[in-house]
């Protein structure tokens, strides 16, 4: 104790000797002790003052303060119960002392007794309406309980009395962000965006709010806005691997694969075992045909997260593209064990089974039928329709597909769309195209010019699309995709039209009881076939589809054998269709035609191991590798079409899957 406080204590002591009942002197003596950190001595002085004069209010107020401080000191020293006792003693002396209630609230919060804590904070705020810290701590409890509206109300009261309270502003931003996510998940995405933006008003550099805005704008298909907020989130939180990953997803979907790879690699530099980025990077490499590194990454994703169902599905896609159908099906089935309702894996499995189940008609049908029964349970079915029963009105026909762009199906649907009888039929096209291109625009313009209706449905929930179909009063709804990518079988399962048909996009039954007919012909599905279908087969005369050549194909070039002096056979299809049985026949043909060559173009041929396995198989069948040319993916459609001039005779296949050309 320094000289001046010591002199003060001594002076008060002399005064007390002269007048032991001098409450004022005893109180001031306690104040000096408290200022010097001697809390026990201060408390003793205040207590003596109150014994001398129980009505002396300054002594009571000071004793409540020092008992509260003693309680906090004891709590910090680990004596929690003794600390609580001191707080209660303080309140016994002064029942209106707000900090004692507040500190009791802090202790009870630390002891996870949140109801008691809230009660104490409320009493503190009642005694001191400007007690910002009490409101803030109440908000924390409500937020942790998930009572976000109550938490926000507390933070608002806090900031009303202390507008620059940074902790409360930050907590408000957190609560508003959580509330935004809550209402977004409940279906009100616009309200969610509003809360995220309000969060940034309270904390303009809160990365989580920016990240969630990126997610919301992505779900709203406003990808430019999503990119902005993901980049801001990463700027303010350089450890936000999720923002980098999601940026990669957007760039991948925009076909900017180099940028996507950069984003995924950045995410992995932050979180090396981030299963989503490992998986997504593997998917990009699969698209590029880099099968070995892709498989390694997806397998790492599975090791990092053994229940990552989507990674097993993507591993199946990789195996399918590499021609390993049995492994692909195993991977799809592993995905379905983890997530029995995985739509991608369920449909990819059915598609893959078409490649290897020749002669197993019952097995193939049962797999499709069983899938259809399970899938139908996920969607409510309409059983009545409001279509006018007027024989004189034109029938309303709807076509739904995600493939109204430069896709193999588009070459077969172009002629029906262009040459439809628009005078006697009303045509409505439901386009689920993910990325529209020049062909999409051309199709749309032709349909509208002919008097048809074009509706863009990408990103719209399938049940909502079903409502659109009903409102359009479609009589016959034709889906063109089957179990291939981005199909709308969920919408078909709702049975929004009285007559539903599948055509072109899939070479087998959909398995969906809601589809009535499948359009085919006698060559694709012989009248004597043993293959069962849930749909009734409608066989068109001669051929069930019509190919419209690409304008980029150019004129047919002279057969290269004229200049080469030998025959070149070729195939530009995916490896899944080139089964061991197919390769055996190809090898026999080439061995029987002297000096002939084989050219095969397929995406995975940029991968050495895939090339080596393919050539090794042919060599075992008697065909020298030097007679085989393997070409990887060709990016431009014009160059892809020109590559057909390399072959004289195109090879076919035995699987039931339609010929789908890799570029």
C-alpha positions as CSV (number, residue, x, y, z in Angstrom):
1,X,0.0,0.0,0.0
2,X,1.5,3.3,-1.1
3,X,2.0,6.2,1.3
4,X,-1.1,8.3,0.5
5,X,-3.7,5.4,0.8
6,X,-1.8,4.2,3.9
7,X,-2.1,7.7,5.4
8,X,-5.8,7.7,4.5
9,X,-6.4,4.4,6.2
10,X,-4.5,5.5,9.3
11,X,-6.5,8.7,9.4
12,X,-9.8,6.9,9.1
13,X,-8.6,4.4,11.8
14,X,-7.9,7.3,14.2
15,X,-11.4,8.7,13.5
16,X,-13.0,5.4,14.1
17,X,-11.1,5.1,17.4
18,X,-12.6,8.4,18.4
19,X,-16.1,7.3,17.2
20,X,-16.4,3.6,16.7
21,X,-20.0,4.0,15.3
22,X,-18.9,6.4,12.6
23,X,-20.5,4.7,9.6
24,X,-19.2,7.3,7.2
25,X,-15.5,6.8,8.3
26,X,-15.9,3.1,8.2
27,X,-17.4,3.3,4.6
28,X,-14.6,5.5,3.3
29,X,-12.0,3.3,4.9
30,X,-13.6,0.4,2.9
31,X,-13.4,2.4,-0.3
32,X,-9.7,2.9,0.2
33,X,-9.2,-0.8,0.8
34,X,-11.2,-1.6,-2.3
35,X,-9.2,0.8,-4.5
36,X,-6.1,-0.9,-3.3
37,X,-7.4,-4.4,-4.1
38,X,-7.9,-5.4,-0.5
39,X,-11.5,-6.7,-1.0
40,X,-11.8,-8.7,2.2
41,X,-10.7,-5.7,4.3
42,X,-13.1,-3.5,2.4
43,X,-16.0,-5.9,3.0
44,X,-15.2,-5.9,6.7
45,X,-15.2,-2.1,6.8
46,X,-18.5,-1.9,5.0
47,X,-20.1,-4.5,7.3
48,X,-18.9,-2.6,10.4
49,X,-20.5,0.5,8.9
50,X,-23.8,-1.2,8.5
51,X,-23.7,-2.6,12.0
52,X,-23.0,0.9,13.2
53,X,-25.9,2.3,11.1
54,X,-28.0,-0.3,9.3
55,X,-29.8,2.5,7.4
56,X,-26.6,3.9,5.9
57,X,-27.2,3.4,2.2
58,X,-23.7,4.1,0.9
59,X,-22.3,1.3,3.0
60,X,-24.8,-1.1,1.7
61,X,-24.2,-0.1,-1.9
62,X,-20.4,-0.4,-1.5
63,X,-20.7,-3.8,0.3
64,X,-22.8,-5.2,-2.6
65,X,-20.1,-4.1,-5.1
66,X,-17.2,-5.6,-3.1
67,X,-19.1,-8.8,-2.4
68,X,-19.7,-9.1,-6.1
69,X,-16.1,-8.5,-6.9
70,X,-15.1,-11.1,-4.3
71,X,-17.5,-13.6,-5.9
72,X,-15.8,-13.0,-9.3
73,X,-12.3,-13.4,-7.8
74,X,-13.4,-16.7,-6.1
75,X,-15.0,-18.0,-9.4
76,X,-11.8,-17.2,-11.4
77,X,-9.8,-19.0,-8.7
78,X,-11.9,-22.1,-9.2
79,X,-14.1,-21.7,-6.2
80,X,-17.3,-21.4,-8.1
81,X,-19.8,-22.3,-5.3
82,X,-18.1,-19.8,-3.0
83,X,-18.3,-17.2,-5.7
84,X,-22.1,-17.9,-6.1
85,X,-22.5,-17.5,-2.4
86,X,-20.8,-14.1,-2.5
87,X,-23.2,-13.0,-5.3
88,X,-26.2,-14.0,-3.3
89,X,-24.8,-12.2,-0.2
90,X,-24.4,-9.1,-2.3
91,X,-28.1,-9.3,-3.4
92,X,-29.1,-9.9,0.2
93,X,-27.5,-6.6,1.0
94,X,-28.8,-4.8,-2.1
95,X,-31.6,-6.6,-4.0
96,X,-31.4,-4.1,-6.8
97,X,-27.7,-4.5,-7.6
98,X,-27.8,-5.5,-11.3
99,X,-24.1,-6.6,-11.6
100,X,-24.6,-9.3,-9.0
101,X,-27.5,-10.7,-11.1
102,X,-25.4,-10.4,-14.2
103,X,-22.5,-12.3,-12.7
104,X,-24.7,-15.0,-11.5
105,X,-26.0,-15.3,-15.0
106,X,-22.4,-15.7,-16.3
107,X,-21.7,-18.4,-13.7
108,X,-24.9,-20.3,-14.5
109,X,-24.2,-20.1,-18.2
110,X,-20.7,-21.6,-17.7
111,X,-22.4,-24.3,-15.6
112,X,-24.8,-24.9,-18.6
113,X,-27.8,-24.0,-16.3
114,X,-29.3,-21.7,-19.0
115,X,-32.7,-21.2,-17.5
116,X,-31.2,-19.9,-14.3
117,X,-28.8,-17.8,-16.3
118,X,-31.6,-16.2,-18.4
119,X,-33.6,-15.5,-15.2
120,X,-30.5,-13.7,-13.7
121,X,-29.8,-11.7,-16.9
122,X,-33.5,-10.6,-17.1
123,X,-33.3,-9.4,-13.5
124,X,-30.1,-7.5,-14.2
125,X,-31.7,-5.8,-17.2
126,X,-34.8,-5.1,-15.1
127,X,-32.7,-3.3,-12.5
128,X,-30.5,-1.6,-15.1
129,X,-32.4,-1.1,-18.4
130,X,-29.2,0.2,-20.0
131,X,-27.3,-3.1,-19.2
132,X,-26.1,-3.9,-22.7
133,X,-24.0,-6.9,-21.7
134,X,-27.0,-8.6,-20.1
135,X,-29.0,-8.3,-23.3
136,X,-26.1,-9.6,-25.3
137,X,-25.6,-12.6,-23.1
138,X,-29.3,-13.4,-23.2
139,X,-29.0,-13.3,-27.0
140,X,-26.2,-15.8,-26.9
141,X,-28.3,-18.3,-24.9
142,X,-31.3,-18.0,-27.2
143,X,-29.0,-18.3,-30.3
144,X,-27.4,-21.5,-29.0
145,X,-30.9,-22.9,-28.3
146,X,-31.9,-22.2,-31.9
147,X,-34.4,-19.5,-30.8
148,X,-33.0,-17.1,-33.4
149,X,-35.8,-14.5,-33.4
150,X,-35.5,-14.2,-29.6
151,X,-31.7,-13.9,-29.9
152,X,-32.1,-11.1,-32.5
153,X,-34.6,-9.3,-30.3
154,X,-32.0,-9.3,-27.4
155,X,-29.2,-8.1,-29.7
156,X,-31.5,-5.3,-30.9
157,X,-32.2,-4.2,-27.3
158,X,-28.4,-4.3,-26.6
159,X,-27.5,-2.2,-29.6
160,X,-30.3,0.2,-28.9
161,X,-28.5,1.2,-25.6
162,X,-25.0,0.6,-26.9
163,X,-24.9,1.1,-30.8
164,X,-21.1,0.5,-31.0
165,X,-21.0,-2.7,-28.9
166,X,-18.8,-4.7,-31.4
167,X,-19.4,-8.1,-29.8
168,X,-23.2,-7.6,-30.0
169,X,-22.9,-6.5,-33.6
170,X,-20.9,-9.5,-34.5
171,X,-23.4,-11.8,-32.7
172,X,-26.2,-10.1,-34.5
173,X,-24.6,-10.9,-37.8
174,X,-24.2,-14.5,-36.8
175,X,-27.8,-14.9,-35.7
176,X,-29.1,-13.2,-38.8
177,X,-27.0,-15.5,-41.0
178,X,-28.3,-18.6,-39.2
179,X,-31.9,-17.3,-39.5
180,X,-31.3,-16.7,-43.2
181,X,-30.2,-20.3,-43.6
182,X,-33.2,-21.5,-41.6
183,X,-35.8,-19.7,-43.7
184,X,-34.0,-20.6,-46.9
185,X,-34.2,-24.3,-46.0
186,X,-37.9,-23.8,-45.2
187,X,-38.4,-22.6,-48.8
188,X,-38.2,-18.8,-48.6
189,X,-34.9,-18.2,-50.3
190,X,-35.6,-14.5,-50.9
191,X,-36.2,-13.9,-47.2
192,X,-33.0,-15.8,-46.6
193,X,-31.0,-13.5,-48.9
194,X,-32.5,-10.5,-47.0
195,X,-31.3,-11.8,-43.7
196,X,-27.8,-12.5,-45.1
197,X,-27.6,-8.9,-46.4
198,X,-28.9,-7.5,-43.1
199,X,-26.1,-9.5,-41.3
200,X,-23.5,-7.7,-43.4
201,X,-25.0,-4.4,-42.2
202,X,-23.9,-5.3,-38.7
203,X,-20.6,-6.9,-39.7
204,X,-19.6,-5.9,-43.2
205,X,-16.7,-8.4,-43.3
206,X,-18.5,-11.4,-42.0
207,X,-17.4,-14.1,-44.3
208,X,-20.1,-16.7,-43.4
209,X,-22.8,-14.3,-44.5
210,X,-21.0,-13.8,-47.8
211,X,-20.5,-17.5,-48.3
212,X,-24.2,-18.2,-47.6
213,X,-25.2,-15.4,-50.1
214,X,-23.0,-17.3,-52.6
215,X,-24.9,-20.5,-51.9
216,X,-28.3,-18.8,-52.1
217,X,-27.5,-17.0,-55.4
218,X,-26.2,-20.3,-56.8
219,X,-29.5,-22.0,-55.9
220,X,-31.3,-19.1,-57.6
221,X,-29.1,-19.7,-60.7
222,X,-27.6,-16.2,-60.3
223,X,-24.1,-17.5,-60.8
224,X,-22.4,-14.2,-61.4
225,X,-23.6,-13.0,-58.1
226,X,-22.6,-16.3,-56.5
227,X,-19.1,-15.9,-57.8
228,X,-18.8,-12.4,-56.3
229,X,-19.9,-13.5,-52.8
230,X,-17.8,-16.7,-52.8
231,X,-14.7,-14.6,-53.7
232,X,-15.6,-12.0,-51.0
233,X,-16.0,-14.9,-48.5
234,X,-12.6,-16.2,-49.4
235,X,-11.0,-12.7,-49.2
236,X,-12.3,-12.2,-45.7
237,X,-11.6,-15.8,-44.6
238,X,-8.7,-17.2,-46.5
239,X,-9.3,-20.6,-44.8
240,X,-12.8,-20.9,-46.3
241,X,-12.1,-24.0,-48.5
242,X,-15.9,-24.4,-49.0
243,X,-16.0,-21.1,-51.0
244,X,-13.1,-22.2,-53.2
245,X,-14.9,-25.6,-53.8
246,X,-18.2,-24.0,-54.7
247,X,-16.4,-21.6,-57.1
248,X,-15.0,-24.7,-58.7
249,X,-18.4,-26.2,-59.2
250,X,-19.7,-23.0,-61.0
251,X,-16.6,-22.9,-63.3
252,X,-16.9,-26.6,-64.0
253,X,-20.6,-26.2,-64.9
254,X,-19.6,-23.3,-67.2
255,X,-17.0,-25.6,-68.9
256,X,-14.1,-23.6,-67.6
257,X,-12.3,-26.7,-66.4
258,X,-8.9,-25.1,-66.0
259,X,-10.4,-22.5,-63.6
260,X,-12.4,-25.2,-61.8
261,X,-9.2,-27.3,-61.3
262,X,-7.5,-24.2,-59.9
263,X,-10.3,-23.6,-57.4
264,X,-10.4,-27.2,-56.2
265,X,-6.7,-27.3,-55.8
266,X,-6.8,-24.1,-53.8
267,X,-9.5,-25.7,-51.5
268,X,-7.3,-28.8,-51.0
269,X,-4.3,-26.6,-50.2
270,X,-6.4,-25.4,-47.2
271,X,-8.0,-28.7,-46.3
272,X,-6.0,-31.6,-47.9
273,X,-8.6,-34.2,-46.9
274,X,-11.7,-32.1,-48.0
275,X,-13.7,-34.9,-49.5
276,X,-15.9,-32.7,-51.6
277,X,-13.0,-31.1,-53.4
278,X,-11.2,-34.4,-53.8
279,X,-14.4,-35.8,-55.4
280,X,-15.0,-32.7,-57.5
281,X,-11.5,-32.6,-58.8
282,X,-11.7,-36.2,-59.7
283,X,-14.9,-35.5,-61.6
284,X,-13.2,-32.8,-63.7
285,X,-10.3,-35.2,-64.5
286,X,-12.9,-37.8,-65.5
287,X,-14.5,-35.4,-67.9
288,X,-11.1,-34.7,-69.4
289,X,-10.4,-38.5,-69.7
290,X,-7.5,-38.5,-67.1
291,X,-8.8,-41.7,-65.5
292,X,-5.8,-42.7,-63.3
293,X,-5.5,-39.4,-61.4
294,X,-9.3,-39.1,-61.3
295,X,-9.7,-42.5,-59.7
296,X,-7.0,-41.7,-57.2
297,X,-8.7,-38.5,-56.1
298,X,-12.2,-40.0,-55.8
299,X,-10.8,-42.9,-53.8
300,X,-9.1,-40.4,-51.5
301,X,-12.5,-38.7,-51.1
302,X,-14.0,-42.0,-50.0
303,X,-11.1,-42.7,-47.6
304,X,-11.7,-39.2,-46.1
305,X,-15.4,-39.8,-45.9
306,X,-16.4,-43.5,-46.2
307,X,-20.1,-42.6,-46.2
308,X,-19.8,-40.2,-49.1
309,X,-22.4,-41.8,-51.4
310,X,-21.9,-39.3,-54.3
311,X,-18.2,-40.2,-54.5
312,X,-19.1,-43.9,-55.1
313,X,-21.5,-42.8,-57.8
314,X,-18.8,-40.7,-59.5
315,X,-16.4,-43.6,-59.2
316,X,-19.0,-45.7,-61.1
317,X,-19.2,-43.0,-63.8
318,X,-15.4,-43.1,-64.1
319,X,-15.3,-46.9,-64.4
320,X,-18.2,-46.8,-67.0
321,X,-16.3,-44.2,-69.1
322,X,-13.2,-46.4,-68.9
323,X,-15.2,-49.4,-70.1
324,X,-15.2,-51.3,-66.7
325,X,-18.9,-51.9,-66.5
326,X,-18.8,-54.5,-63.7
327,X,-16.8,-52.2,-61.5
328,X,-19.1,-49.3,-62.4
329,X,-22.1,-51.3,-61.2
330,X,-20.3,-52.3,-58.0
331,X,-19.6,-48.7,-57.3
332,X,-23.2,-47.6,-58.0
333,X,-24.5,-50.4,-55.7
334,X,-22.1,-49.3,-52.9
335,X,-23.6,-45.8,-53.3
336,X,-27.1,-47.2,-53.0
337,X,-26.2,-49.1,-49.8
338,X,-25.3,-45.7,-48.3
339,X,-28.1,-43.7,-49.8
340,X,-30.9,-46.0,-51.2
341,X,-32.7,-43.0,-52.6
342,X,-29.7,-41.8,-54.7
343,X,-31.3,-40.9,-58.0
344,X,-28.1,-40.6,-59.9
345,X,-26.7,-44.0,-58.8
346,X,-30.0,-45.8,-59.2
347,X,-30.4,-44.6,-62.8
348,X,-26.7,-44.9,-63.7
349,X,-26.9,-48.5,-62.5
350,X,-29.9,-49.2,-64.8
351,X,-28.1,-47.6,-67.7
352,X,-24.9,-49.6,-67.1
353,X,-26.9,-52.9,-66.9
354,X,-27.9,-52.4,-70.5
355,X,-24.3,-52.9,-71.6
356,X,-23.7,-56.2,-70.0
357,X,-27.0,-58.0,-69.5
358,X,-27.4,-59.4,-73.0
359,X,-29.6,-62.5,-72.8
360,X,-30.7,-61.6,-69.3
361,X,-34.0,-60.0,-70.2
362,X,-35.7,-60.8,-67.0
363,X,-32.9,-59.5,-64.8
364,X,-32.9,-56.2,-66.8
365,X,-36.6,-55.8,-66.6
366,X,-36.9,-56.6,-62.9
367,X,-34.2,-54.0,-62.1
368,X,-36.1,-51.3,-64.0
369,X,-39.5,-52.3,-62.6
370,X,-38.2,-52.4,-59.0
371,X,-36.6,-49.0,-59.4
372,X,-39.8,-47.6,-60.8
373,X,-41.9,-48.9,-57.9
374,X,-39.6,-47.3,-55.4
375,X,-39.3,-44.0,-57.3
376,X,-43.1,-43.6,-57.7
377,X,-43.4,-43.6,-53.9
378,X,-41.4,-40.3,-53.8
379,X,-44.0,-38.4,-55.9
380,X,-47.8,-37.8,-55.5
381,X,-49.7,-38.9,-58.6
382,X,-52.6,-37.0,-60.2
383,X,-55.6,-39.2,-61.0
384,X,-57.8,-36.8,-62.8
385,X,-57.3,-34.1,-65.4
386,X,-59.3,-31.0,-66.4
387,X,-58.6,-31.3,-70.1
388,X,-61.7,-30.4,-72.2
389,X,-63.4,-33.5,-73.7
390,X,-64.0,-31.8,-77.0
391,X,-63.4,-33.9,-80.1
392,X,-63.1,-30.8,-82.3
393,X,-60.2,-29.1,-80.3
394,X,-56.6,-29.8,-81.2
395,X,-54.7,-32.2,-79.1
396,X,-52.0,-30.6,-76.9
397,X,-48.7,-32.4,-77.0
398,X,-45.8,-31.7,-74.7
399,X,-42.2,-32.6,-75.2
400,X,-39.8,-32.6,-72.2
401,X,-36.0,-33.0,-72.4
402,X,-32.7,-31.5,-71.1
403,X,-31.1,-32.3,-74.5
404,X,-32.3,-29.5,-76.7
405,X,-28.7,-28.5,-77.4
406,X,-25.8,-30.0,-79.2
407,X,-26.4,-33.5,-77.8
408,X,-27.0,-36.8,-79.6
409,X,-30.7,-36.7,-78.9
410,X,-31.1,-33.3,-80.5
411,X,-30.2,-34.7,-83.9
412,X,-33.2,-37.0,-83.7
413,X,-35.8,-34.5,-82.2
414,X,-35.0,-31.7,-84.6
415,X,-37.1,-33.1,-87.5
416,X,-40.2,-33.7,-85.3
417,X,-40.0,-30.3,-83.8
418,X,-39.6,-28.5,-87.2
419,X,-42.0,-30.6,-89.2
420,X,-44.8,-31.0,-86.6
421,X,-48.3,-30.3,-87.7
422,X,-48.7,-27.1,-85.8
423,X,-51.9,-26.2,-87.5
424,X,-53.8,-29.2,-86.0
425,X,-51.9,-29.8,-82.8
426,X,-50.8,-27.5,-80.1
427,X,-47.1,-28.1,-79.1
428,X,-45.5,-27.2,-75.8
429,X,-41.8,-27.8,-75.4
430,X,-40.4,-28.0,-71.8
431,X,-36.7,-27.4,-72.0
432,X,-34.6,-28.5,-69.1
433,X,-31.3,-27.6,-70.9
434,X,-28.6,-26.8,-68.4
435,X,-26.5,-24.7,-70.7
436,X,-28.2,-23.3,-73.8
437,X,-26.2,-23.1,-77.0
438,X,-26.9,-21.9,-80.6
439,X,-28.8,-25.1,-81.3
440,X,-31.1,-24.4,-78.3
441,X,-31.8,-20.9,-79.5
442,X,-32.5,-22.2,-83.1
443,X,-34.9,-24.8,-81.8
444,X,-36.7,-22.3,-79.6
445,X,-37.1,-19.8,-82.5
446,X,-38.4,-22.5,-84.8
447,X,-41.0,-23.8,-82.3
448,X,-42.3,-20.3,-81.5
449,X,-42.3,-19.2,-85.1
450,X,-44.4,-22.3,-86.0
451,X,-46.9,-21.4,-83.3
452,X,-45.7,-23.6,-80.5
453,X,-44.9,-22.7,-76.9
454,X,-41.4,-23.0,-75.4
455,X,-40.9,-23.2,-71.6
456,X,-37.5,-23.1,-69.9
457,X,-37.8,-25.4,-66.8
458,X,-34.2,-25.8,-65.8
459,X,-33.8,-25.4,-62.1
460,X,-37.5,-25.7,-61.3
461,X,-38.6,-28.4,-58.9
462,X,-40.2,-31.3,-60.8
463,X,-43.4,-31.2,-58.8
464,X,-43.8,-27.6,-59.9
465,X,-43.1,-28.5,-63.5
466,X,-45.9,-31.1,-63.2
467,X,-48.2,-28.3,-62.1
468,X,-47.1,-26.3,-65.2
469,X,-48.0,-29.3,-67.4
470,X,-51.4,-29.6,-65.8
471,X,-52.0,-25.8,-66.2
472,X,-51.1,-26.2,-69.9
473,X,-53.6,-29.0,-70.1
474,X,-51.3,-31.3,-72.0
475,X,-53.0,-34.3,-73.5
476,X,-50.0,-36.4,-74.5
477,X,-46.7,-35.8,-72.7
478,X,-43.5,-37.2,-74.3
479,X,-40.3,-37.5,-72.4
480,X,-37.1,-37.9,-74.5
481,X,-34.5,-38.8,-71.9
482,X,-35.2,-42.0,-70.0
483,X,-32.6,-42.8,-67.4
484,X,-29.9,-40.6,-69.0
485,X,-28.6,-37.3,-67.5
486,X,-30.8,-34.5,-66.1
487,X,-34.0,-36.4,-66.9
488,X,-37.4,-35.3,-65.7
489,X,-38.8,-38.7,-64.7
490,X,-39.8,-37.2,-61.3
491,X,-42.2,-35.0,-63.1
492,X,-43.5,-37.9,-65.2
493,X,-44.0,-39.9,-62.0
494,X,-46.6,-37.3,-60.9
495,X,-48.6,-38.2,-64.0
496,X,-49.5,-34.6,-64.9
497,X,-50.9,-35.7,-68.3
498,X,-53.5,-38.3,-69.0
499,X,-51.3,-40.0,-71.7
500,X,-47.5,-40.2,-71.1
501,X,-44.9,-41.5,-73.5
502,X,-41.2,-42.2,-73.6
503,X,-39.2,-41.9,-76.9
504,X,-35.7,-41.6,-78.4
505,X,-33.5,-41.1,-75.3
506,X,-33.3,-44.6,-73.7
507,X,-33.2,-48.0,-75.3
508,X,-35.2,-49.9,-72.7
509,X,-38.2,-49.6,-70.4
510,X,-38.2,-46.7,-67.9
511,X,-39.7,-49.0,-65.3
512,X,-42.0,-46.2,-64.4
513,X,-45.7,-47.3,-64.2
514,X,-46.8,-43.7,-64.9
515,X,-45.5,-43.9,-68.5
516,X,-48.1,-45.6,-70.8
517,X,-46.3,-46.0,-74.1
518,X,-42.8,-46.4,-75.4
519,X,-42.3,-45.5,-79.1
520,X,-40.0,-47.9,-81.0
521,X,-39.9,-50.0,-84.2
522,X,-39.6,-53.6,-85.2
523,X,-35.9,-53.5,-85.6
524,X,-35.1,-51.8,-82.2
525,X,-37.6,-54.0,-80.5
526,X,-38.6,-57.1,-82.4
527,X,-42.2,-58.2,-82.2
528,X,-40.7,-61.5,-81.0
529,X,-38.7,-60.0,-78.2
530,X,-38.8,-61.6,-74.8
531,X,-37.8,-58.3,-73.1
532,X,-40.7,-57.0,-70.9
533,X,-41.7,-53.4,-70.5
534,X,-43.9,-51.6,-68.1
535,X,-45.0,-49.4,-71.0
536,X,-46.9,-50.7,-74.0
537,X,-44.6,-50.7,-77.1
538,X,-45.8,-48.6,-80.1
539,X,-43.9,-49.7,-83.2
540,X,-43.7,-47.0,-85.9
541,X,-43.4,-48.3,-89.5
542,X,-39.9,-48.8,-90.7
543,X,-38.0,-46.5,-88.3
544,X,-38.9,-44.9,-85.0
545,X,-36.5,-41.9,-85.4
546,X,-35.1,-39.6,-88.0
547,X,-31.5,-38.2,-88.0
548,X,-30.9,-34.6,-89.0
549,X,-27.3,-34.2,-90.0
550,X,-25.2,-31.5,-88.4
551,X,-24.6,-28.5,-90.8
552,X,-21.0,-28.8,-89.5
553,X,-20.6,-32.2,-91.0
554,X,-20.0,-30.9,-94.5
555,X,-20.1,-33.0,-97.6
556,X,-19.2,-36.7,-97.4
557,X,-15.5,-37.0,-98.1
558,X,-14.0,-39.6,-100.5
559,X,-13.4,-42.9,-98.9
560,X,-9.9,-42.8,-97.5
561,X,-9.1,-46.3,-98.9
562,X,-8.8,-44.7,-102.3
563,X,-5.7,-42.8,-101.2
564,X,-4.5,-45.0,-98.4
565,X,-4.6,-48.3,-100.3
566,X,-6.2,-50.1,-97.3
567,X,-9.5,-50.2,-95.4
568,X,-9.9,-48.3,-92.2
569,X,-12.6,-49.4,-89.8
570,X,-13.6,-47.1,-86.9
571,X,-15.7,-46.2,-83.9
572,X,-16.2,-43.0,-82.1
573,X,-18.4,-44.3,-79.3
574,X,-17.9,-44.6,-75.6
575,X,-15.9,-47.5,-74.3
576,X,-18.8,-49.0,-72.3
577,X,-20.3,-50.2,-75.6
578,X,-17.1,-51.9,-76.7
579,X,-17.6,-55.1,-74.8
580,X,-15.3,-58.1,-74.9
581,X,-17.7,-59.7,-77.4
582,X,-17.6,-56.6,-79.6
583,X,-13.8,-56.6,-79.5
584,X,-13.6,-60.3,-80.5
585,X,-15.7,-59.6,-83.6
586,X,-13.7,-56.5,-84.5
587,X,-10.4,-58.3,-84.2
588,X,-11.7,-61.2,-86.4
589,X,-12.8,-58.7,-89.1
590,X,-9.5,-56.9,-89.1
591,X,-7.5,-60.1,-89.1
592,X,-9.6,-61.3,-92.1
593,X,-9.0,-58.0,-94.1
594,X,-5.3,-57.8,-95.0
595,X,-3.6,-54.5,-94.1
596,X,-6.8,-53.0,-92.7
597,X,-6.6,-50.6,-89.8
598,X,-8.8,-49.6,-86.8
599,X,-9.3,-46.0,-85.6
600,X,-11.1,-45.6,-82.3
601,X,-11.8,-42.2,-80.7
602,X,-12.8,-42.0,-77.1
603,X,-12.3,-39.5,-74.2
604,X,-10.3,-41.9,-71.9
605,X,-7.7,-42.5,-74.5
606,X,-5.7,-39.6,-73.2
607,X,-4.9,-41.9,-70.3
608,X,-2.0,-44.2,-70.8
609,X,-3.3,-47.1,-68.7
610,X,-6.6,-47.1,-70.6
611,X,-4.8,-47.1,-74.0
612,X,-2.5,-49.9,-72.9
613,X,-5.3,-52.1,-71.6
614,X,-7.3,-51.6,-74.8
615,X,-4.4,-52.4,-77.1
616,X,-3.4,-55.3,-74.9
617,X,-6.8,-56.8,-75.3
618,X,-6.7,-56.5,-79.1
619,X,-3.2,-58.0,-79.2
620,X,-4.4,-61.0,-77.2
621,X,-7.1,-61.4,-79.9
622,X,-4.5,-61.4,-82.6
623,X,-4.5,-57.8,-83.8
624,X,-1.1,-56.0,-83.7
625,X,-1.2,-52.7,-81.8
626,X,0.6,-51.0,-84.7
627,X,-2.6,-51.4,-86.8
628,X,-4.7,-49.4,-84.3
629,X,-5.0,-45.6,-83.9
630,X,-6.5,-44.4,-80.6
631,X,-7.7,-40.8,-80.5
632,X,-8.7,-38.8,-77.4
633,X,-11.5,-36.3,-76.9
634,X,-12.0,-33.8,-79.7
635,X,-13.4,-30.6,-78.2
636,X,-15.0,-28.8,-81.3
637,X,-18.0,-30.4,-82.9
638,X,-16.7,-29.4,-86.4
639,X,-13.4,-31.2,-85.8
640,X,-15.3,-34.2,-84.4
641,X,-17.4,-34.5,-87.6
642,X,-14.4,-34.1,-89.8
643,X,-12.7,-36.9,-88.0
644,X,-15.2,-39.3,-89.6
645,X,-13.2,-38.9,-92.9
646,X,-10.5,-41.0,-91.3
647,X,-12.6,-44.2,-91.6
648,X,-14.1,-46.1,-94.5
649,X,-16.4,-48.3,-92.5
650,X,-18.0,-47.6,-89.1
651,X,-18.3,-50.5,-86.6
652,X,-21.5,-51.1,-84.7
653,X,-22.2,-52.8,-81.3
654,X,-24.3,-55.5,-79.7
655,X,-25.5,-53.8,-76.5
656,X,-29.0,-52.4,-76.4
657,X,-27.7,-48.9,-75.7
658,X,-28.1,-46.3,-78.5
659,X,-24.9,-45.1,-80.1
660,X,-23.9,-42.0,-78.1
661,X,-20.9,-40.2,-79.6
662,X,-18.1,-38.8,-77.5
663,X,-16.5,-35.8,-79.1
